[in-house]
Amino acid sequence: MNDFSRRGLLKVTAAAGAGTVAVPGVAAVEAPDASAVNASVPAAEAGSAKCPPAKLTGRIVRPDDPDYAESSLGWDELFVHYPLVIVYAQRTQDVVNALTWARQHDVALRVRSGGHSLEGWSNVDNGIVIDVSELKSAHIDTAARTATVGAGLNQLEAVTTLAKKNLAVTTGTEGTVGLSGATLGGGFGFLTRYLGMACDSLIGAEIVVAEGADCAKIVKADLKNHSDLLWALRGAGNGNFGIVTSLTYKVAPLKSVTYLQATWDGTGDLHGVFDAWQRTAPVADNRLGTQLEIHRNQILLFAVLAEGTPTEAKKLLAPILSVGRPEVSVQVGNWGDVYAGFQIPTELEPANWKFFSQFTNKPFPKEAISVIASFMRDAPTDDSNFFTQAFGGAVRKSPRGGTAFPHRDALFYSEPGAGWGTRGEPNSGDELTPEAQAWIAEFSQALRPYVNGAYVNVPNIGMQDWETAYWGPNYDRLRKIKAKYDPRNVFQYEQSIPPAFC
């Protein structure tokens, strides 16, 4: 899943002095112990053994239930599916039961956390959706600087919960995105250059995997146990190997941040702003994280300086801010308060979205920036934009045990994105859909000489070489790990990793 705030403009300033957002249902307890949870569903003694008949547990939603329509709809309303049943897990055992049930009834299954799958792949027609969004728990060990959280926390809940204790982990910018989905695909945002990728801080996970002919079991993966699976989960864990129910992170201290936003009216300064940004942001102080958004009527720069002052932030960004006459606002505060303050309510976002992800290892020449300028002038809506995220800094260093995320040497990440239609109104924006999709396709094609690779959390549905675009040289190893933990290919979707058998 996707984890950026390029779908709408960040608020000019966060609410000054706003209190930490409350997290309903987040309890200061650890996830259930694997041995206790697994006791009622015995593991198969042999590869062909069968389990006792399973029964669905948790909060069950079926087509005749009043909340089915809402429950079956994802964040991107461009995609509509009609699952046979949706299971909202309340505990790990519910996931074990649901997976076993799906296998015993030969029903297609998908896994969902935040519901932000950008191609609708966390949903399925006539199958079962196993939703972990209600697994909301958080246990923070301030002495060890670790946090074990349920897979249901979204990014806003995670950021604000950790910020209460002046701690942080890298997350994407959009709060409603599921923390687990963002992390398992890599995960980057304002703290990436300071703390590394989100998956770099993942030191353990509880995951329900398929076993035998029709069973399920719980596996704990960390640096000492199933370390190969932990490696795979760090960048390729979304729906490929099993269902993650809790994650353990190594968290970092973070008391305050400086948040800066600069706005340029129109796109007349685009060449100067973009060139200054791409030559400054990826090589600046590692504490500085920046994102650039280009719309058809304005350019926006967002920056977060960890443990820094407004004076420092403006000095680091001076080469960019000196271009033209941008309107600049700055604030200092607790990271949780700042993060909560720039969120955009989902109901104010367009209903439909389409993106194309890409990485860049060398600065864009003038020709590439001209491509951006040309396409943005013809953008289908004001919500459409070209989004960039500076890399460098801590991204270049892999954590102990390594990760499946391969794009360590990227200078920056970018994507054209189109948003259209009114949320909550069926068929809204249908007349714009062909235009928006054609614009994205043509835009991405025009940029191909200047970019490479793709980001699995922002999948490129039409890309023929998606396997190496997402995971580069790590793909063959991922297939072998898939064969070890999911040899029957139970977890599959349109661009899932198939098992490799030698």
N, C-alpha and C positions, 0 to 999 in steps of 0.2 A: 502494500500500500503506500499511498502517497503521503508526504508529510511536510508540505510547504504552504505558505500563505499567498500564493500567486493567484488565487481564485477571486480575490477581491482586495481592495485597498486596506492596508493596516490603518487603524485610527491614527490621527495625527499625534495624539499624545495619550498615554494611558491615564486612567483616573488617578490623580495625585492622592497618595495616602490611602488607596483602596485596600481594604482588608483582604486576606487570603480567601480565595473561593472555597466554600464548604464542599466537601466531597460526600454526597449521600451514599451510604452503604459501604464506605471504606472503613474497615475495622483494623485495628492494630494487632493483627494476628497473622501467623504464618499460614501458608497453604497446608492442607491436610497431609499427613505423613503418608508416603507412598505405600508402605507395607500395610497400613490399616485400611486405606482406601481400596486396595486391590484384593483384600481378603474375600469379598463376596463374589468376585469374578475370577475364578481360578485360572491360572495360566495353562495353556495347552502343554501337555507333556511331550507331544511330538508335533512335527510340522503339519500333519494331517488331522490332528485331534480336533474335536468339536467342543464348543462350550455349551452349557445349559442355555435354554431359550432366554433371551434378554427381554427386559421390559423398559420402555422409555420412562425416564424420570426427569425431574426438573420442572421448569415452566414450559408447558407444551402448548403450541399454537397451531391450529389446523384451519383449513380453508373456511369452515363454517363459523369460526370464532370472530367476534366483533373487531378484534384488533389485528386480524390477519392482513388486511390491506396495508396498514402502517408497518407491520412487522416484516412484510415481504419486500418492502421498498428500501433500496439502498440510498446513499447520499447522492449519487449521480442518477437522476431520474430518467436519463436517456435509456437506461436498461431496465426492463420490467420482466420479472420471472414469477412463476407460480409454483412454489415448492409444495410437496405433499405434506410436509410437517416441518415445523421449526422448533428446535429444542433449545431453550435458554438454560444453560447449565447453571446450577446454583452451587455446585461442588464438583470436584474432580470425578467422583463416582458417576455423576450424570453423563459426563463425557464418555467414560468407559462403557456405560450402558448404551448410549446412543450409537457409538461406533460399532459395538457388537451387534446391536439390533440392525443397523444398516447392512452389515455384512451377512447376517443370517437371512435377511429378506432380499438380498441382492438389489439394494436400492442405491442409486447414485447419491453421493454426499459431497457437501462443500463445507468449509470452515469459515466462520465470520467472527470478527472482533468489533472493529469500529464501523463496518459497513461502507468503507470508502474505496472499495475495489474499483479502480478506474475503468475496467472493462466489464464490470458486473460479474466477475468470476467467483465471488463469494456467495453466489446464489445459484439456484438450479431449478429447472422445471421438473415437476413430478419426482423430486428427490427429497432428501433430508438436509436441512441446514442446521449445523451444530454451531450455535452462537455462544461465545464465551464472554460476551460483554457485561454480564452480571456477576462475573467472578471478580469482585472488587474487594481486595484486601491489600494491606500494606504493613509490613513489619520493617522498621528502620533501626539498624544497629549503628548508633552514632560513633561508638568507640571503634568498631571495625570498619566504619564507613561503607556499609553494605545496605542494600534495600531489596527485600523480596516482596514482589507485588503480584497480585492476581492479574491474569491476562486480560481482564475486562477493563482495566483503567484506561481512560483516554489520556492524551498528552496533557491537557489542561489539568486534569486531576493529579497526574504524576508530578508535574512541575510545581503546582501549588502545595501539594502535600510535602514534597521534599524541601521546598523553600521555607516552610515553617521552621525547619531546623537548619536553615542556611546551607542547604546541600543542593546539588544539581547533577543531572545527567543530560547528555545531549538528547534533544527531541526535535521533531519538526516544528514548524511555526504554527500550524493550524491545530487548535486545541481539541476539536472533536474527533480527530483521527485517532485510531486505536494505538496505544503505545506499543503493544506487542507486534502489530502488523508493521509499523514503521521500523522498529528495531530489527525484526527478522529479515527485512529486505536490505538493511544497511543503516538507514536513518541519519539524516543530517539537517542542520538548522543553524541558528545563530551561534551556538556554542561549539560547532564542529571543529573549527580551527584551534580552539582552546582545549577541548576535551577529547577530540577524535570523533569517529562515527559512533552512533548509538550502540551498534553491535560490538564495538570495541570494549565497551563497559560491561557487556553481558558475560557474567562468569558462571552462570548456572541456569538450568531450566528444567521444569517438570513437563514431560510430554507424554501424551497417550498415543501409543503406536499400535498398529495391527499385529496380531500374532496368530500363527497357525492358520487353520482353514477359515475360522469365523470368529476369532477371539480378539480381545484387546487387552493391553497391559500398560502399566505406567513405568516410565523410565526416567531416572534422574541423570541428566547430563551435566558434567562440569569438567574441569581440567584433569581430574583424576579418574573419573568414571564416564565411559562413553565420550571420550574427548573428541573422537572423530565426528560424532553427532553434534557436539557443541560447535565445532568448527563449521559444519554445514549450516547450522541454525544461524550463525553470524553472517547473514547476507543472502541465504537461500532457503530460509526456514518457513516461508509463507505457503502452507498447504502442500508441501512436498513430502514430508517425512512422517508427519503425525499432527496432533493437535496440542499445541503448547497451552498449559493451564496456569503456569506461574513462571516468573522470570526473576533472577537474582542479578543485581547490578553492583558494580563497584562505583560508588558515588563520590563526588568531589565537593570540597567546601566552596561556597559562593555566597558572599554576604550581600553584595550590591552590584548593580550594573548601571552603565550610562546608555540610554537609548536615544538615538538620533534619527530624525527623519528629515530628508530634504526633498523638495518638490520643484520641478522645472515645468513651467507652463509650455504646452506644445512640445514638439520634437525637434525644434531647430538646433538645439544644443546636443543632439544625440551623439554625433560622431565624437565630439570632445568629451562628453560625459562618459561614454562607454569606453573609449580608449584610455582615459585617465583611470577609470575603475579597474579595468582588466590588468593594468600595469601596476596598480597600487594595492588593491585589496588582497590578492592571493599571496603577497609577499610582505604584508604589514605585520605588526606585532601580533603574535598568535592569539592574544586576548580579543582581537577585533574580528567579529563576524559580520558580513554584509550580504545584502540581497538587493538586486536592482530589478525594477519592474518598468517595462516600457509599454505604455498604452497609446492609443491613437491620438490622445489629446494632452498627455503629460508623461513625464519621467519621474520615477520615485526611487530614492535611495533609502534603505533602512539599514541601520547599523547598531550593533550591541557591543559595548566594550566591557568585558568582565573585570570587575574590581578596578575600574578606571574613572576618571573625572571628565566632565564636559570639555575642559581645556585640552586634555589628552586626546579625546575623541576628535575634536575639531582639527587638531594638529595632524593626526594620522590621516584624516580624510581631506586635508587641505588641497591636494592636487585635484580632487574631484569637485570639491565645493567652490574652487576658484573659477570653474567653468560657468559662464553665464551669471545669472543672478537668482539662485535658488532661494526659496523660502525654507528656513531651517528652524526646527524645534528640537529641544533637548530636555531630557529629564533624568533624574537619578533615583533609584529605588531598589527595593527588594525584587529579585528576579520573578518571583511568583506574582507580585502586584503588577509589574510591567507587562509580563506575559498575558495575564488576564485582561489587562487594559486594552491591548491591541487586537483582541479577538473580534471577529465579525459574526453576529448571530446567524445561524444556518438559514433561518427563514428569510434573511435579506440577500442570500446568495442566489444566483441563477439556478434553474433546475437542471440544466443539461451542460455537460462539459466534455471536452475532448482535448487531449494533450499528446505531445510527442517529446520523448526524453532523449538527451544526448550529452556527451562529455566533450571537453575541448582541452587539448594539451598545449596548444600554442595560441598566442594572442590573435584575435580576429584581425585580418587585414581590413583596409578601408572598404573593399568590395563586400565583405561579409556584413559589416555594419550597414552598408547601403541596402543590402538585402532585407535586413531587419526594418530599416526605415521605410522601405517600399511596401512591405507587407503590412506593417502596422498602420500605414496611411489607409490601407484598404481593409482593415479589420472588420469583421462582420458586426461586432457590437463593442460598446465601451468597456465591457467586462473582459474582452479578449486582451491578451497581453503576451509579451515575451519576458520570461522570468529567468534570472540568473542567480547563482549561489557561488560565492568564492570558496575555493578549496585551498590547499596548501596547509601550512602549520602542522597540527597534530595528525591530520589525515594521512600524512606520509609515513607515519610510524604504525606498524601493526602491533596489536597487543600480544601478550604471551599466549601461545597456542594458535595464533593466526586466525584469519577469517576467510570466508568465501568471497567477500567483497573485493573485486579486483582493481577498482578505478583509483588507486592511491596516488597516481602521478598526475591526475587531472588538474588543470589550472582552474577551471570552473565547470559547473554543471549548468545546463540551460534547457529551456523548453518553451515552445510556443503553445499557448493554450487559448481555447475559445469557450466562452460561457454564454448561454442564451436561454430564453424561456423563463416563465414565472413558476417558482416552486409551489407545489401543492395543487397545480392546475393540470389535470390530465391532458396530454397531447399539446401542451403549451410549447410554442416555439417550433412546431413541426415544419413550418414553412421555411425556417432558417436552417434546419438541420443539414440539408445538402450543401448549402453555401458554406456553413461553418466547417463541415468535414472536408470539403474540397480545399478550403483555405489552409487548414492544418496540413493536409497532404502536400500541397504545392509549396508551402512555407518550409516544411521539413526537407523536401526534396532539394530546394534551392540552397539549403545550408549544408547539404551532405559533403561538399568538398572541404568543409572547415571543421567537421565534428566527427566523433567516432563513439562506438559503444552505445549503451542504453541502460536505464535504471529499472530494475525489476519492479519496484514499487510504482512506477509510471510506465506500464508496459506498452510497447509499440506493436499493436496487433498485426500489422501488415509486414513486419520485418521478417525476412526469410532466414537470416542468420541470428535469430534472437538468442539462441543458446550461448554463443560466444560473445554476443553483444552485451548480455547481462553478466556473464561470469568468466569470460575470457578463458585463460588456460586452466581454470579450476573446474570446468564442466565435466571432464572425464572422471575426476576424483569424486565429484558430486554424484555421478551416475553409479559409481561403485558403492558409495555410502547408501544411496537409495536402494540398491540391491540387497544390502545387508539389513536395513531396517524396514523396508517395504517391498519385498521381492514380488509380491502379487500386484503391485502398482495400485493399491487401494486408493491412495491419495493422488488423484489426477485431475487436471483441468486443461484448458486450451494450450497453455504454455508451461505445463509442469515438466519436471525432470523425470525421464523414464529410467528404469533400472538397467544396469549393464551387467551382462553375464558373460564371463570369459569361457 
